Amino acid sequence: MSQSLFKRLSEEDQDEYYELFGEIVMCKPHLATDLDLIRYNINNGTHVYIREAPRVISGSGTTGLRTWEAALFMSNWLLSTYSQELVGKRVLELGTGTGLVSLALLKDRTEVSSLTITDGDSNLIDSLSTNFKLNEIPYPSPRINCHSLWWGQDDVPSSDVILAADVTYDSSVIPSLVQCISDGFRNGAQIALVAATVRNEETLRAFEEELNAQRIRWSIVEECKDPSQLAQTVWYPKVSPEIKLYGLYNDK
Ligand SMILES: C[S@@+](CC[C@H](N)C(=O)[O-])C[C@H]1O[C@@H](n2cnc3c(N)ncnc32)[C@H](O)[C@@H]1O
């Protein structure tokens, strides 16, 4: 504010201005690990609240402390295009992180017959109860099951549809991820939908090659070159890379 404008303020307003200025000068910067409460607006009017650490890319041995763009993309796509296909189905989510994809299905009241929400990190699974409360989703519930599941090591529960967002971020995780999906197919799943952010072409090539090696048929169901240009109610950072949604099919 210019000096002449400031002088024209009443004494009371000047005091208030000084107080506000003092608060701004004194306020501490956010720590990377600080938690925020974020409201995600999914396209069809569904809102999902998540308490998360949005400034943490990787911490405490996981990349799941914040919600990633692929989960936003997948939630939006599921609720606007695919929710009817999920009615009556047993759905299994892998690598849920903060849980956006599953929470969006529950908040939208998609009538799945059951939803099993998993991640290799058991602390993330424990944190889900906070996000259930924030979204007024009754839990425990006979339809919802949350537990840790480490790909390629733990038993994969039977399901009809497997969902996973941003689980192809590093080529070291690809073989165990594909193994886990393949186990899921052996236990009844007919399709797996995997939303992948294209941070590194090599990593996705490794994913596609592993699928080919395991003779899993796949296709790109949807792809978006520049998520920040999408006319959606969810917000993507300007620099969001391309996102691809893979469909993997159980032909056996
Ligand atoms: C990049 S985060 C994505 C989280 C969430 N799906 C999203 O898109 O916001 C990857 C998630 O996969 C989980 N994860 C990584 N490797 C895993 C493994 N081998 N077994 C099970 N979960 C794993 C991490 O704990 C993390 O929550």
The ligand as a Tripos MOL2 file, in Angstrom:
@<TRIPOS>MOLECULE
LIG
   27    29     1     0     0
SMALL
NO_CHARGES

@<TRIPOS>ATOM
      1 C1          2.9550  -42.6520   -5.5200 C.3       1 LIG1
      2 S1          2.0280  -43.3540   -4.2170 S.3       1 LIG1
      3 C2          0.3860  -43.3180   -4.8880 C.3       1 LIG1
      4 C3         -0.6530  -43.2470   -3.8100 C.3       1 LIG1
      5 C4         -2.0750  -43.0660   -4.3170 C.3       1 LIG1
      6 N1         -2.5110  -44.1980   -5.0960 N.3       1 LIG1
      7 C5         -2.2000  -41.7930   -5.1320 C.2       1 LIG1
      8 O1         -2.1560  -41.8750   -6.3840 O.co2     1 LIG1
      9 O2         -2.3310  -40.7260   -4.5500 O.co2     1 LIG1
     10 C6          2.4310  -45.1090   -4.3280 C.3       1 LIG1
     11 C7          1.7930  -45.9370   -3.2180 C.3       1 LIG1
     12 O3          2.1340  -47.3020   -3.4350 O.3       1 LIG1
     13 C8          2.5410  -47.8790   -2.2010 C.3       1 LIG1
     14 N2          3.5510  -48.9260   -2.5130 N.ar      1 LIG1
     15 C9          4.7660  -48.7520   -3.0670 C.ar      1 LIG1
     16 N3          5.4070  -49.9220   -3.2120 N.ar      1 LIG1
     17 C10         4.5670  -50.8740   -2.7290 C.ar      1 LIG1
     18 C11         4.6450  -52.2930   -2.6180 C.ar      1 LIG1
     19 N4          5.7150  -52.9600   -3.0320 N.pl3     1 LIG1
     20 N5          3.5880  -52.9490   -2.0910 N.ar      1 LIG1
     21 C12         2.4800  -52.2650   -1.7110 C.ar      1 LIG1
     22 N6          2.3440  -50.9200   -1.7690 N.ar      1 LIG1
     23 C13         3.3740  -50.2320   -2.2780 C.ar      1 LIG1
     24 C14         3.1410  -46.7310   -1.4050 C.3       1 LIG1
     25 O4          3.1110  -46.9660    0.0010 O.3       1 LIG1
     26 C15         2.2820  -45.5610   -1.8300 C.3       1 LIG1
     27 O5          1.1890  -45.3760   -0.9790 O.3       1 LIG1
@<TRIPOS>BOND
     1     1     2 1
     2     2     3 1
     3     2    10 1
     4     3     4 1
     5     4     5 1
     6     5     6 1
     7     5     7 1
     8     7     8 2
     9     7     9 1
    10    10    11 1
    11    11    12 1
    12    11    26 1
    13    12    13 1
    14    13    14 1
    15    13    24 1
    16    14    15 ar
    17    14    23 ar
    18    15    16 ar
    19    16    17 ar
    20    17    18 ar
    21    17    23 ar
    22    18    19 1
    23    18    20 ar
    24    20    21 ar
    25    21    22 ar
    26    22    23 ar
    27    24    25 1
    28    24    26 1
    29    26    27 1
@<TRIPOS>SUBSTRUCTURE
     1 LIG1         1 GROUP 0 **** ****
